[in-house]
């Protein structure tokens, strides 16, 4: 094999490795943010960790994986998200270092090429565990909501002139979508994201949004989009259309 070909293979392997999700030694689900200081329309995850020496951290949805490169295994130190990191194209993504005595570097932004993982490397050269905090934020389509609130908590949007408001319609849609994904695709752990009224022309009876579903042991992850046609006067879901991305 020529030196040129060997060099090309090595470069290709390095490039591929850069986009592979981190194989985690430690994995946990991020807690739901309860404070309400995040602006409307903004998604935010504050990842707080204890790291000894060096680790790579992968964030996807509301799950964090830590691959320990050297030192003791990293651990959660109070991470929280107001919304899971989207399993799709992300608008206005931003990475911000908030605290840490060592080096925190974003290796890869979420993208289709890496399965929508945000991958971060942390190097702690001092002895013992160091406290590290980085923030991921993004713009939420559809305006979003304040952290700690429930979908559709703004009760000024009443449709159909009946007693059932937007909140009831969204909750009914969320339940129908979860049931459909479970029955049709076999996923029991379903996370409904950004459910909202479709304000497009002629679509004033529709709820749209995205969903992520996780299979056994967190290994099989799938992303979906959905549309519910809802009777706003009764809160009844007429039809639900779920499509896997």
C-alpha positions in Angstrom: 0.0 0.0 0.0 1.4 3.4 -1.0 2.3 6.0 1.6 -0.3 8.3 0.0 -3.1 5.8 0.4 -2.2 5.0 3.9 -2.1 8.7 4.8 -5.6 9.1 3.1 -7.0 6.2 5.1 -5.7 7.7 8.4 -7.1 11.1 7.6 -10.5 9.6 6.8 -10.6 7.6 10.0 -9.8 10.7 12.0 -12.6 12.6 10.3 -15.1 9.9 10.9 -14.2 9.6 14.6 -14.8 13.3 15.0 -18.5 12.8 14.2 -19.2 9.6 16.1 -21.2 10.0 19.3 -19.2 9.6 22.5 -19.3 6.0 23.9 -20.2 6.8 27.5 -18.8 5.2 30.7 -21.5 7.2 32.6 -24.9 8.2 31.3 -27.8 10.1 33.0 -30.9 12.0 32.2 -30.9 15.7 32.9 -33.4 17.1 35.4 -36.2 19.3 34.3 -35.5 23.0 35.0 -37.8 24.5 37.5 -36.7 28.1 37.6 -38.5 30.5 35.2 -35.7 33.0 34.2 -35.2 31.6 30.7 -36.7 33.9 28.0 -39.7 32.7 26.0 -38.7 31.0 22.8 -35.3 29.9 24.1 -34.2 26.4 24.8 -31.4 26.0 27.4 -29.4 23.2 29.0 -27.1 23.9 31.9 -24.7 21.0 32.2 -22.9 20.8 35.5 -20.4 18.1 36.1 -17.6 16.9 38.4 -14.6 15.9 36.3 -11.3 14.4 37.3 -8.5 14.9 34.7 -10.0 14.4 31.2 -13.4 13.4 29.7 -15.6 13.8 26.6 -19.2 14.8 27.2 -22.1 14.1 24.8 -25.4 15.8 25.1 -28.4 14.5 23.1 -32.0 15.3 23.9 -32.1 15.3 27.7 -29.4 12.6 28.1 -25.7 13.2 28.9 -23.0 10.7 28.4 -19.5 11.0 29.9 -16.6 9.1 28.5 -13.7 9.2 30.9 -10.3 9.5 29.1 -8.3 9.6 32.3 -8.9 9.9 36.0 -12.0 8.9 37.9 -15.4 8.7 36.2 -17.2 12.0 35.8 -20.6 12.6 37.4 -23.6 14.8 37.4 -23.5 17.9 39.6 -27.0 19.3 39.0 -27.5 19.5 35.3 -30.9 20.8 34.1 -32.7 21.7 30.8 -35.9 23.7 30.2 -36.3 21.7 27.0 -34.4 18.7 25.6 -31.8 19.5 22.9 -33.8 19.1 19.6 -33.3 15.9 17.6 -33.3 17.9 14.4 -32.0 21.0 12.8 -31.2 23.6 15.5 -31.5 27.3 15.0 -29.3 29.8 16.9 -27.2 27.1 18.7 -24.8 28.6 21.2 -22.2 27.1 23.5 -21.1 29.0 26.6 -18.6 28.2 29.3 -20.0 29.2 32.7 -17.5 27.7 35.2 -14.5 25.5 35.4 -10.9 25.6 36.5 -9.5 23.8 33.4 -10.3 23.7 29.7 -13.8 23.2 28.2 -13.9 23.0 24.4 -16.9 22.3 22.1 -15.7 19.6 19.7 -18.9 19.2 17.6 -22.1 21.1 17.4 -25.3 19.0 17.0 -25.9 18.0 13.4 -27.2 15.2 11.2 -23.7 13.9 10.8 -23.2 13.2 14.5 -26.8 12.2 15.4 -27.5 15.6 16.9 -25.1 15.3 19.7 -23.2 18.3 21.2 -19.8 16.9 22.1 -17.6 18.7 24.6 -14.1 17.9 25.9 -13.0 18.8 29.4 -9.4 18.8 30.6 -8.8 19.3 34.3 -5.0 19.4 35.2 -5.4 20.1 38.9 -5.6 17.3 41.5 -9.0 15.8 42.4 -12.4 16.6 40.9 -13.1 20.0 39.4 -16.5 21.6 39.0 -17.5 22.4 35.4 -20.5 24.1 34.0 -21.3 24.8 30.4 -24.5 26.0 28.8 -26.2 25.0 25.5 -28.9 27.2 24.2 -30.9 27.5 21.0 -33.9 29.2 19.4 -37.2 27.3 19.7 -39.5 27.3 16.7 -43.0 28.3 17.6 -42.1 30.6 20.4 -41.5 28.0 23.1 -42.5 28.6 26.7 -40.9 29.5 30.0 -39.1 26.8 31.8 -41.2 25.0 34.4 -44.5 25.8 32.6 -46.7 23.3 30.9 -47.4 23.4 27.1 -50.1 25.8 26.3 -50.2 27.6 29.7 -51.0 30.9 28.0 -54.8 30.6 28.2 -55.6 33.6 26.0 -55.7 31.5 22.8 -59.1 29.9 22.7 -60.2 28.3 19.4 -63.6 27.2 18.2 -65.4 29.4 20.8 -65.9 26.5 23.2 -64.8 25.8 26.8 -61.7 23.8 25.9 -58.6 26.0 25.4 -55.3 25.5 23.7 -53.8 23.9 26.7 -56.3 21.1 26.7 -55.9 20.5 23.0 -52.2 20.3 23.3 -52.4 17.9 26.2 -54.8 15.6 24.3 -52.5 15.7 21.2 -49.5 14.8 23.3 -51.2 11.8 24.7 -52.4 10.6 21.3 -48.9 11.0 19.8 -47.3 9.1 22.6 -49.8 6.2 22.1 -49.3 6.2 18.4 -45.5 6.0 18.6 -45.7 3.3 21.2 -48.2 1.2 19.2 -46.8 1.8 15.7 -43.1 1.9 16.4 -42.7 0.0 19.7 -41.1 2.8 21.7 -42.3 3.3 25.3 -40.1 6.2 26.4 -41.5 9.1 24.3 -40.6 12.7 24.8 -43.0 15.2 23.1 -41.2 18.5 22.2 -42.4 21.9 21.2 -46.1 21.0 20.8 -47.8 24.1 19.5 -50.7 25.5 17.5 -50.2 25.6 13.8 -50.9 29.2 12.8 -50.6 28.6 9.1 -53.5 29.6 6.8 -56.3 27.1 6.9 -54.7 25.1 9.8 -56.3 26.7 12.8 -57.5 23.3 14.1 -54.0 21.7 14.1 -51.3 21.0 16.7 -47.8 20.3 15.4 -44.5 19.4 17.0 -41.6 17.0 17.3 -41.0 13.9 19.4 -38.0 11.8 20.4 -38.3 8.2 21.5 -35.8 6.0 23.2 -35.7 2.2 23.0 -34.6 -0.4 25.6 -31.4 0.6 27.5 -31.3 3.9 25.7 -29.6 2.5 22.6 -32.2 3.0 19.9 -33.2 6.6 19.5 -35.7 7.9 16.9 -37.0 11.3 15.9 -40.6 12.1 14.8 -42.8 14.9 13.6 -46.5 15.0 14.2 -49.7 16.8 13.3 -52.9 16.5 15.3 -56.3 17.7 14.1 -58.2 18.7 17.1 -61.8 19.8 17.9 -61.0 22.8 20.1 -64.6 23.0 21.4 -64.3 19.6 23.1 -60.5 18.9 23.2 -61.0 15.7 21.2 -58.3 14.6 18.8 -59.8 13.9 15.4 -56.8 12.6 13.7 -53.1 12.2 14.4 -50.3 11.8 11.8 -46.9 10.8 13.1 -43.9 10.5 10.8 -40.5 9.1 11.5 -37.6 11.4 10.4 
